[in-house]
Amino acid sequence: MTEKIIKKEQNEGKVLSGKIVSTKMKDTIVVLVERFTKHPKYGKFLKRQKKFKVHDAGNKHKEGEVVQIIETKPISKGKHFMVLEK
């Protein structure tokens, strides 16, 4: 059943990849996602970073791992992503 939910949500939400920087909360990890954007006027590429709180049921993942996350409906006030299982 969870496979059907993940497949359905892949069509609706963004899939991002990032590095786990914190696993101190229950069923929640913090993932740092980096992206490169081009400055509109000067053309220099800038590294932009953002941290997302991600639902990780059972705290299966460790700090330092690279994971893929998928956007879902809000799980709590600050959690809108969950780990994409392979």
Secondary structure, 3 states (H helix, E strand, C coil): CHHHHHHHHHHHCCEEEEEEEEEEECCEEEEEEEEEEECCCCCCEEEEEEEEEEECCCCCCCCCCEEEEEECCCCCCCEEEEECCC
